Amino acid sequence: MNGFSTRAIHAGQDPDPTTGSVIPPIYATSTYAQDGVGGTRGGYEYSRTANPTRTALAECLAALEGGRHGLVFGSGMGATDTLLRVALRPGDHLLIPHDAYGGTFRLVDKVLSHWGLAHTAVDLGDLDAVRAALRPATRMIWCESPTNPLLGIADIAALADIARTAGIRLVVDNTFASPYLQTPLALGADVSLHSTTKYVGGHSDVVGGALVTDDDELAEALAFTQNSVGAVPGPFDAWLTLRGLKTLAVRMERHCDNAERVAAALVSHPKVTRVYYPGLPEHAGHEVAAKQMRRFGGMVSFQVASDAESAADPASEALRVCAATRLFTLAESLGGVESLIEHPGRMTHASTEGSALEVPADLVRLSVGIEDADDLVDDLLEALG
């Protein structure tokens, strides 16, 4: 099975041997009958440890990412926390993007710092800056590409070389790209992470997370810790996510088509001062993105100028635009079939306020859905005025 969509529909999903069901069943069970003490059937004994629906999803994601091991979690942050606690120890240091996802920054800066974990925020697009930020205690580079919400691009292969030379791990949050647009393990990363809530699930109806790796020892440690702390999804959540994966390729093509149209419309609008989209030739990471991604994704961010009356509050016009759209729903999250709009500074990235990662007050982030592109462009132009 070489084709992406073929793997998405079939990997880990053979017809049910008992009934012939072509869709994996939802194994809504907490425990399993054993053929004598320790005599499990297929290795299943308790659903916190393993569940066949969850196994199907993990195997499918691993196949799509080109990795040997997949683990799925109750949320993207559950996956993040488990990985950081397994791979790092108190006193260790990691590098994070200077425009990292607010939830990741909050976990590292507000929670794991009390555990003794140190971090440095650095522009991962600047390889010299990355090398300069390494310390003797550095054990990991945490990469997002594209980043959330400024759509920064990092050269994953180059970062992998830096990490390998330093004897540390490179982790890539692949949420914005999805496995369809980018496969970090093939570029040298040690772990690829997803909030499966987003493009993988794709329908804004389930929360989940995933890790994929080729590292046998790390995978074993992750599975042990996941079972120990209980960071697992329910079988229905796994089933919904697996259902979403089947259409990931066709959805991502439409997301990309629409995002390109939206970005082009915003670039020429007089009220828009800057557009962040890797597909634009003027984007600083355009050439790298073109090299390591199939296409440029469905996320677009932009800054909007305030008028004279509201100049005292740089966020005012951005907030007005967020409230004025009709098809773009004001909501957090991303990657669903419907288009969303949000104000990162007051919503998803509020935790970065006052830090080096604080986002511009006039920034608006779009998750461009799969509606008709003309309707989406018209909606934004009307909201901008």
N, C-alpha and C positions, 0 to 999 in steps of 0.2 A: 504494500500500500504506500505508494510514493506521493500521490497527489494530496494536497492539504485537505480539500473538502472530503475526499474519500476517507482519510484518517479521522476527520472530525465526526463523520457519520458512523464509522465502523470500529475504530480502535477501542478496545476494551468493551465492546458492545455486541458480542455474539448473541444470536437468538437464545432465549431462555431454554435450557436443556429439558425442562419439565414440560412446558406448555408450548414452546415454539414462539413465544412472544418476541416480536422483532425489536421492541423497545425494552430496555432493562427495567425490571420491576422495581417498585419502591419497597424496599425491605424495611417495613415499619415494625421493627422488632428491637428489643433491648438486649435479648439474650438468645442463645442457641443451644439446642439439645446436643449433648456430648455422648459419643459411643464409648462409655467408660471414662474414668478419670483421666483427663488430658487427651482424650480421643476426639479431637475436634473434627468437624466436617469442613474441609477446605480452609482450615485455619481460623474459623470464626468461633468466638466464645462469648464476646460481649461487645456491644456496638460502640462503646467509647473507644475500644481498641481497633475495631475494624467492622465495616458494614459493606456488603456487596455492592450497593448502589454507589457508595462513596468510592469503592475500589474502581468501579467502572469509570467514574469521572477522573480519578487520579491517573489511571492508565491512559485515558484519552488525552489529557493535558500533557502528560509526559511525551506521548507520541507527537503531539503538535509542536512541542518545544524542542524535540530531538534529544530528550534526556532519558536516563535509565530509571529515575525515581521521581514520582510525583506524590505530593501530599496535599490534601485539601483541608481547609480550616473553616471555622465559623465566621470569619471576617478577614479582610486584608490586614487589619491591625493585629489580629490574633496570629496570623502567619508571620508578620513583622516581629512581634514581640518574642515569639518562640524562636525564630532564627537568631535574633540578637542575643538572647539568653543562652542559646546553645553554643554559638560561635565565639562569643566574647566573655570576658571575665572582669570582675571589678579591677579597676586600674588600667584597663585597656582603653585605647583611643580609636575613633573611627572618623573618616571624612564623610560629610554629607553635602549635597548640592547647596549652593548659596541661595537657591530658590526652591528648596525642597517642599514637598507636600506638607501642609500644616499639621496633619495628624502624625506624620513621622517625626517632625520636629518636636511636637508636644511630647511624644513618647520618649524621645531621646533626651530632651532638655528638661522636662518637668518630672519624669518618672524614673528613667534609668540613671539619671545623674545622681539620684539618691543612693543608687546601687554601686556608685563609684565609676560609672562609665563617662569618659570625656569625649568631646567631639569638636570638630572644627568645620565650619561652613566654608566652602571654597567653590569657585567657578570651575566646574569640571570640564568645561570647554577650553580652559587654559591649562595645558598639560604641564607647563613650567610651574604654574601656581600649585598644581596638585603635587608635583615632586617636592616643592618647597614646604608644603604643609605636612608631609610625612614626618612622624616622630619615631623614636625607638619603640614606643608602646603602641604604635598604630597596627591594628590587626585587620582592618577592613576598609574598603572604599564602597560607600553606598551610593549608587548611581540611579538617577531617573533620566530617561531619555525617550521621548520628550519629557521635560519637567512640567510640574503642575504649580502655578498656572502660567508661567512665562514662556513655555514651549521651548526651553533651551535644549540644545542638542549636545550630547557628549560623544566622543569617538570611543565606542565601547572596545574595539580591538586595541586601540592605543592604551586605554586605561587597563586593559587586561595585561598588556606587556609591563606596565608600571607595577601592577599588583604582583605579577609573577616574579619580577626582579626583586621586589621588596619582601617576597615570601608571605604575602597576605592575600586575603580573599577579595574578589570583586563580586558584589551583588547588584543586580539590575532590577529595579522596579519597572516592569514591562507593561504596566496597566494601560498607559495611554496608547501604546502601539498595538497591543494584543499579539498573540502568537502568529496571527496572519501577516502582520506587517513587519515583524522583527523577531529574530530568534537569538537572544543574547548568548546562549551556550555555544552556538556555532561561531560566535565572535570572540570567545575566550572567557566569558564570565563563568563564575563558579556556581551561581544560583540565579535563577530567574523567578521573580515574585510577581504575583497578580492580586489585585482586588478583583475577584471574579464577579463582584457586584456590578462591575462596569461593563466593558465590551464583551467579555466572555459570556456572562449571563444575558446581557443585552436587552432586557425587557423591564428593568426597574421593578422587579418583583421578588428579588432574592438577594441576600447578603452573604458573601463568602470570600475566601482567600485561597491562595495556592502557592506552593513552592515546588520548583523543579530543579533537579541537580543530577550530575553524573558522579558525584562523590559518594561512594558506598558508605564510608564511615560516617560522614556527615548525615546522610539520609537515615541511617540507623539511629543516630543520636536525636535527630529531629522527631522521628517516630516515637522514640521512648519518651521524650519530653512532652510531645503532644498528648500522648496517652496519659501521662502523669498529671498534667494540668487540665486536661479535658477540653482542649481548644478545637472542638470538632463540630462540623455541620450536621444537621439532621438529615435523614435520608431523602425527605421531600426537597430540601434545599439542594442537595446534590443532584437530584433528578431534574429539577428545574434548570440548574446550571448546565447539565449535560444536554438538555433539550436546546438551550441557547447556543451551545457550541456548534450544533449541526448547521446553523445558518450563519456562522460567524463570517465566512468568506464573502458571501453575497451582501451581508449587511455592511461590512467594512468597505467594500467597493462603493456602495451608495453613500456612506458617511463621508468618504474621501471626496467623491464627486461634489457633494453638497458643500463641504467645507471649502473647497477650492473656489466655488462660486461666491460663497459668503465673503471669504477673504478678499477676493478681487473687488467686490462691491464696497467693502469697508475701506480699502486702500485709497479709493478715489473720492471718499466722502470728506467734505471740508471740515466737519466737526471731529473727525477721527485723527488723532495726532500720531498714533503708532499702531501697527497691526503685528501681532505675533503669530506667525504660521510658518512652519518649516518649508512649506511648499513654495513660498515666495522667494524668487531669486535673490532678493536683497537681505533675506534672513541670514544671520551670521553662520548658522549651522546648516545651511541649505545643502552644500556639497557633501558634507558628512552624512546627513540624513538620506540623501539620494543614494549614497554608497551602501548604507546598512539597513535601509528600510525599503519595503516593496512599494509603498506609497507614503503620503505624509500625514495621514490621520484625520480624525473628525473634530479635533479641538482647535478653537480659535480664540485668542484673547486680543483685546484692543483697549487703548486709552482714549478717552473722550475729553475734549476741551470744555472747560466751564465758561459760561457766558459772563458778562461784566457784572450782572446782578448777584451771581453766586460764586464769584471768584474767591471769596473768603473761605469757602469750603470746597476744596478740590474734589471731594467725593460727590458733591451735589448733583452734577450732571450725569455722572455714571449711575447714581441711584435712581435718577429720574428715568433714564433709559431702561434700566432693569424693571422698573414698574410699568413701563409703557407698552411692552410687547404683548402681543395676543397669542401667537403660536409658540414662541419661546416662553416656556413656563418658568417662573421664578422659583428655583429650587436648587438644593445642593445635589451632589452626586453627578454622574455623567455616564455616557456610553450606552444609554437606552435608545430605543427606536424613536422616541420623541425628543424634540429639541428643548434644551434647558438654558437658562441664563442666570448668572449669579454675580454678586459683588464679592470677590475674594477677601478684600480687606475687612468686611463686616461679617462674612459667612465662613467659608471653608478655611481661610487662613487668618482668622482673628487671633489665633494663638501666637502668631509671629509678630504682633504689634509691639513696637519698642525694641525689637531685636534686629540683628543684622539681616534677617530674612524677611523683614516687613515688606509687603507688596505695595505698589503704588496705589494711592487712594482713588485715583481716577480710572482704575483698571476694571474691565468687565470681562468675564470668561463665558464662552459659549461652548456647549456641547451640541454640536450640529447633528440633528437627527436625520431620518431617512424620508421625511416628507418631501413634497415637490419643492425643488430648489427655488423656483420663481416665487412661491409663497413665502418662503423663509427670507429671501432677500427683501421682498416688499415689506414684510413685517419689521425688519430691522431699519430699513430706510424710513418708514413711517415713525418708528419710535425715536429715531435720531432727529427727525424733524427737518 
